[in-house]
Each structure stands twice: as C-alpha cells, then as structure tokens.
Amino acid sequence: MKIVTRIFCIVLALLSIFAVCASAAVPYQTYTYSISGFALYSPDAYVPIQTIDYKYMGLDHPLTSIKDILTDKEGNLYLVDSAANEVVVLDKFYKVKFIIKDFVNNHGVPDNFTAPQGIFVTDDRIFVCDTDANRIVTFEKATGKFDSIIPQPESSLFTEGSTYKPVAVAVDQYDRLYVVSSTTYQGIIVMTDKGVFTSFIGAQKVVANMWQIMWRRFQTKDQRAQTASFISTEFNNIAINDDGFIYVTTASLSAQKQQAAINGKETSGDNAPVKMLNASGKEIMRRNGFWPPSGEIDVSSLSTDTITGPSKVTDVAVGPEQTWTIVDNKRSKTFTYDFDGNLLFAFGNEGTMLGNVSNIQSICYQGDVLMILSSLTNEITTFKRTEYGDALIQALKYQNERKYDEAIDAWVEILKRNSNFDTAYVGIGQSLFRQGEYEEAIEYYKSAYDTKNYSNAYKEMRKEWISKYLFVMLAVLIVLIALWSKFMKYVKRVNYETSISTEKRTLKQELLYAFHVILHPFDGFWDLKHEKRGSIRAGIIIIIITILSFYYQAIGQGYVFNPEGVYSSIFVQIASVLTPFFLWAAGNWCLTTLFDGEGSFKDIFISLSYCLTPVPLLIIPATIASNVVTDSEMAIINLLITLAYIWLGLLVFVAMMVIHDYSIGKNVLTCLGTIVGMAFIMFLAILFTTLLAKVVSFFTNIVDEIMFRI
C-alpha cells in the first residue's frame, strides 16, 4: 500500500511539473522593434491563463456574436451579444450577475435591443449602443434597470440623408458622450447625456492631389458628392482614459498612405490608424518612439502570402500607467505603447492553442489581466501579466510619479531581463535628464539611437559650455575669421604675381589658383586652359583632397547625422568620386569631339578637378559643425552640403562652356548629352563585365571537366 501511495505521489508531482511547463510555454513570440525596423524578441509580458466560454459563465445558451467587452473599476465584465440582442454582465470571477435583454422604456412600453454593438460603463450607468435602433440606451449599473434612452442627435451639420448608427461610445467625467457612428464621416459625435448635439471632433484629414483638384472642376455636383477621395475616413472604435483623452481607431485608411506614414515616420497623425484627441478634438498623440504607433512595422518579413500590408486596427483599450493597446485584426496581434508612443511589446498569433486568438474582436483590461475576445469562437481568453510585465508597469509608474531614482533602478532591472529593450535606455535617459545629469543621459540615449532626446540633453549641455566658455569661443571665432581673411589675401597676392610672371608655375601656385577659379569661373577656366595656370598634378591633389573630405564626412559626422555609427571605407569614397568624375570626362570628350568642342581630354580632366574645390571647402566645415548641432539644426548642415553640390554643378557647367567655346544653349544640350553618354558607358561596362565573367566561367568549367576526367 505504501509503495502504491508513493508511486501515486510521484505521478502527481510529475503531472504538476508538466502542468507548470505547459502553462509557462506560450504559442507566440513577444517582440518590439529596433530603430532599423527589425523585430527584437523580448520576454513575454503576458501569458495566457484560460478561455472563458458561455458554460464557464453559467449561461444556458451559447453567445453567438459578441461585439464588445468592457470591465469596470470593480472588475465586472460586460459583454454585448449583437445576435442575441442582449448585454451579459459578469462578476470579476466571470460568473453571470444579470442579463439585460428586455426592458420597459420611459414611455412604459416593452422594448428591446436591435443588434447592439458598443458599451461603456461609468460609476453609476451602463451605456449601450443600440445600433440598428439608432439610439443609445442607459441602465443602472448596480441592477441593470432601465434608466433612459438617448435619441439620435439633431443638427444641420449632419449631411442630408445621413444615418445615425452608433457602434462605440465613451463617456467622460462630465457625462459628455463621444459616439462613433459607422456611417458618419465628419468625425466623432459629441453630445450630452440628454442627446443634445455639441460638435464633431477628430475628422480625418483629407489631402487631394493636383489631378483630383483639376478633375473636380469638371464634375457635376452629384459626382463631387460621390467622390470618395474627398470624404474623411470613419472611425470604428473608441476608448477614453482617466484624464479625458480620447483614443479612436480607423481601419479605412488606404494601405499606401498608412505604409507611407510608417516609412516616413510621420508624427502628424494625418494618416494614422489610431489617434488621441483632447476634449476639443485636437490630435495630441505623442509619437516619440522609433516608429509611429500603427501596429506592424516590418510588414515584408513578418507577413505571409495571405497577410500583407499594414495593420488593420479595429480596437483600442486603455491600460495601466497611461499605456494603451491596439488590435491588429489582420494578424491577430496586439501592440502596447506607453504615453510617449514607445512600443513596449507586441504579441499574438492565430491558431487553436491556448493564447492564440483568431479574429480578435475586442480587448479590455481587468487590472493586471488582459482580456481578448475572438469573433470566431465568441470566447474570451485571459492573459496574466508576467513578472517582466510588472517590472515594465512599475518603471512607468515611477516615471509618471517623478520618482526618477526608483525609475532608473526599475529600468535597469528590465535591462537585466531584456538587454535589447531600447525603451528602457530611453527611460533611464529621461530620468537622468530630469535630474539635470545631461552627460549621463546622453550615453543612454545613444544606446537607444534616440536622436530627439539626445538633442534635448545635448542642447542643455551646450548651454552650459557656452555660458562657461563664451569669451573663449568668441576669441577662437575671431581668430579663425582673421586667419581666413589673411589667407585669402595671400592667395590673391600669389595669383596676381603668378599672372604677371613668366616663370614656370610651381605646384603651390597651381593649387592656390583653384580659389581664383571657383570665385571667377569664366576668367578662371579661360586662363586654366589658355594660360596653363593649372596642371594634372594639381588636379590629382584636389581629387585626393576631395576623396579624403568625403571619407572624413563618413567617419566624422556627429551623432544626430549617424546615430547607428554606420561608416563606409576609403575605397567606397574613392569609387564614389572617381566613377562619376571619369564617366563625365569620357562622355563629354566623346560627345564634344563630334560637335566641334575645342577642349581636349586633358583640358576636361584639369577643369573638372578644379571644379571639385568647393566640395572639401564646405564638406569639411559642415562635418565639423555636425558634431555640435541638434536635430532641429540639421537643416543648416544639409544646406551647406547642398550648396557645395550646387556650386560644383555650376562650375562644371561654366567649365564645359568655356573650354569648348560653346554658347549657353549648345552647352546645355551637350551637358544633357553627356549624362546620356555616361549612362551608355555604364551599360557597356556592365555588359562587358558580364560577358567576361561568362567567358571566364566557361573556361573554368572546361578545365574542371578535363581535370575530373583525368
């Protein structure tokens, strides 16, 4: 008997171990995104616990079409079954408290729902969107007893013939209703709890291209009214947080616009599938993360043949510590963000295993439990927050409460579990920044490639440097200006003396003449050709200096220009300079020999090399300055670099016109022909290289075959 008992205990122990292992395993991978758009796997923030069906709830009939779920502060769960025309209220243990189905309205007439879809709960009332009855019905929260009917709002702002179909509703602390109507394109309907219309807010911005604007001038009034391109997209769901900020979602945006917004890292929200509005309807969502909050980012590698394109966002739920979660119905995934728009984690998958929820219809939070409803099975899967998820919420809590020392410790603990979590580095950096420790904050921002916050911290550091070394910096600036002025006077004197001298030109004189050429191009290129003021050796040195300046730009740019520290080798810079240089020289020489050009290949080579002079003169200072600017000042550096290329282009144009003695019109045609010639030469080079490779491969195969037979 003792042996049997021991065996039984051992079996129970093994079963418990297997049960723990089974519960610990999840059928999906939790991840975030890097600044480069690649998925970074992270520990699970939520793990599945159980699936709740109608039997578990204690119902005697199955739920056939649940459209919305919601919890209140006490943890009670509210379900809207559109097909059964009922609202099921469960307690915090998911057992039935009562069902709202038939009721007597305020006229004393028996009434019922007609395909209800949305629900919202306040401290004392339940608001139900009775969709096909075109109204909102309220009930007492404690008992489910009928309270009132909020009828369809009336206003001249509604389009003629429009239909009011409320599918989702949110109520703020002042009992203002924010209603999503499935057939209303003007935005969110705002009205009182008595049904008095207040306004529309949050209408999606519509942008027309030039062709659409011109075409509308030829359309009739009816055609313009039916043009979908000029109709704002409707919303499909809504949520509201404790501060009264409203989250709204839409799945009607075009995939092209949404993907363009993701790739361009749009911060305006014009093409965003989720927006956050204040009470007046202004879009105020923070999009400070690496990617705008819109669901899936790496669509190409994570998609399949049947799942392509951007996320289809169908619901949003407000979580703890100002976090919020959206649903990608297309991929059956959820994406959770903090208040600043940083992606905290994403997870989900289709399938039949516990935790895989297909066709997600709705989500809501019940404390540290995330509840996800499947429209396919009409079952609710509950997910329990893990220790890692608790650590995330705790770090955000400390940050929101401005307990920065505790926040740093919490983020460090998160990094111990997930060293790839860039938001943790940003969180530590923000805590240090708010404590005035800018230099330390910068290092953490660098770890997360966060140029925006890096710039804010660097700006504060720069203020300290300027206040400390202002007079030293002014003195250095004055000295540099004086030295440059003196140098240019020296260059002018040398060039003048050289012009009247009959002696052989020295290398120094040939190099210094480049400054005269770039400032007086017509006179300079004429003397360069006819007076032999330049040479091939000087041109080669200018080319080498240009290559070195580009190489310095590649390795010496400031952090805001190159946050990922990507560098190119000197060989890449050599190829990037010499390839277009010799392509232009060869193409122009070939063309101008056929069209009475007076310049030789040597003249073209020397002139082109002297044209490169502005490039190092502007690229090198721009690269140095890039180390002391912020992201808002990058345009100044880019302007200098652009100016260098414009200056180069103008010099090349003038050089070709002078050395070939062309008119402006003929020179324009020749330059355009040179560009075509460059393309033709590249085509021939690629063709020759390909044929040569095939010939080599052919003979190599013959040799291999002979060696094999021997």
C-alpha angles and dihedrals in degrees: 000000000000090000091052090048092051092048090049091051092048091051091050091050091050091048091051090050091051090046091053091048091048093049091047093054117083126197094226140054122242115217148158132205132257124221088261092058097253123135114251114200116229138179116282113271093191132025126194117257109175147333118244118209132171092272092056089050091054096246121148094214133047122254108242108182116015108181102176142014129194139170130210131215091274092055096252114150125224123199128189114207106194097188095047091042093228144115116224117204117200130186123239089276090056096250122136116268098171142325126232110210116123121029142165111247128218091276091059091250122133108252141174142186125277111210098320116198115172136046139186131182129206128182093282110010142057116216115202124189103224090196107184091039088057095231147089118241123201130204137184109270098219099049108014090238116157114266111171148322119243104204130209110294118242126219140140087237091075111094118250112274093011119154124221111223112163111203101163136018139186128189126204130211090272093056092251112152122222107196130191111208115193093218099041118099100176093083136256114350112232118198142146124263086259092061098256109150115235108172149305117261137184101020110177112254115249120208122193125201124226094262092053091050092051093044093053089061088067097043126099122242092259092049092051090050090054097047105117093195090071097046119095116239117255125237124240106195144015142197134178131207131215092269093057096253112145125221116201130180136200133188095187099086116114114256091233094056094043094049091046089053090051094047091045091046090232115204099182097077093223091129098026121130089213127040136179117218133188121223091276092053099253115148105240105160114143112230099183096136125102089263131026114261101261107119122253117034107175094056095160099058100033097045128087133209090275099037113059138144132032124328122285102225112203107160143020131198131190114232136188123303095016094303120140136192133211130197125232099204091184094062100023091240136132126216121200124199136181123235091272092056097255114148107241098181143328128205144155142101142188121259145090100273120104106276097029107106116187121204098008109214104176144351136200140168126245102186106288091351122093115207121203124189123209117210089199097061100015087229129129121228117203122212122198119214112246129222088264090052090048089053090053093051091045092053091050090047092054090046093050090048090049093240091144100172091053090044091055091051090048093050090048089054089052091051089054087061097036117020091177093062103113093184089066090057089049090048092053090046092052092050091050091045092054089051091054095250094131100160092054091044091054092059092055092046088053090053089057095040088237103160095172097058090035088058092050092052093042090051090058091047090049091053089056092049093048093049090048101042102024096124092043091052092048090050092050091048092051091048092050092049091048092049092048091049091049091047092052090050089052091049091050092050093048092048091049093049091048092051092059096038123096094198123109113279116253123219090250091054091048092051095046090051088070089075090057091048096054093048097040103027101167094049092035098054091044091056090040089062105030102030094038092231091154136047143197092253092055090046091053091051091051089050091050091049089050092051091049091049091054090047090051089050090053095052102027106049118125123259096259090059096044110021094159093052094235112170134182124216127249089253091060090052091049090053093044091056103035098043098061090035095058094035089058093043093049095042094047094046093049091049099042094050086063094046103048097267112172097204122096124216088260091054091049092049095050094044093049092049091052089049088063093066097096091054098071091034090062104023095057096051090042091053092049091048091049088072093062103041132088129226092268090056097049090100090069092057092044088051091056091049092047090049089054092056093044090050090049092050093050091049092050091050093050092043093055091047094050101042093046093039093231131159118243093258095048091045091053091053091046093051091050089048089050090057090052089047091052090055091048092050090050090051092051091047092051091046092049092047091050093049091046090051090051092049091050090047090050094054091042090055090049091052091047091050092050092047090048093052092046 
